[in-house]
Amino acid sequence: YMQECITDRGFAYRGRVSKTKSEKICQKWTSSVPHEHRNTPADFPEKGLDLNYCRNPDNHENGPWCYTTDWHTRLEDCGIARCDQ
C-alpha cells in the first residue's frame, strides 16, 4: 500500500504522482533535458528520486515538486494533498 498524500512537508513521500499542480509532466530525475540540475538518484540515492515522480529532496515548505518537461517552467509544486485533509 502506497499513500498518495503527504505528511509534514512530504520529504518521505514515495507515491507515483508525476504531474505538477498545473498538469505539467515531470522530467525524469536522471535527465538533464530540458532543465539541468544536481538532484540525481546517483548523487542522492536516499531521496527516492525514481523515474519522474514528484519528490521533495530539499524538504521545501510547499511539499513535493519536480522539474518539468516544459522548457518555460523549470520546476513546480505537485499539489499533493495532505493526509489529514
C-alpha positions, 0 to 999 in steps of 0.5 A: 500500500502506497499513500498518495498524500503527504505528511509534514512537508512530504520529504518521505513521500514515495507515491507515483504522482508525476504531474505538477499542480498545473498538469505539467509532466515531470522530467525524469530525475536522471535527465538533464533535458530540458532543465539541468540540475544536481538532484540525481538518484546517483548523487542522492540515492536516499531521496527516492528520486525514481523515474519522474515522480514528484519528490521533495529532496530539499524538504521545501515548505510547499511539499513535493515538486519536480522539474518539468518537461516544459522548457518555460517552467523549470520546476513546480509544486505537485499539489499533493494533498495532505493526509489529514485533509 
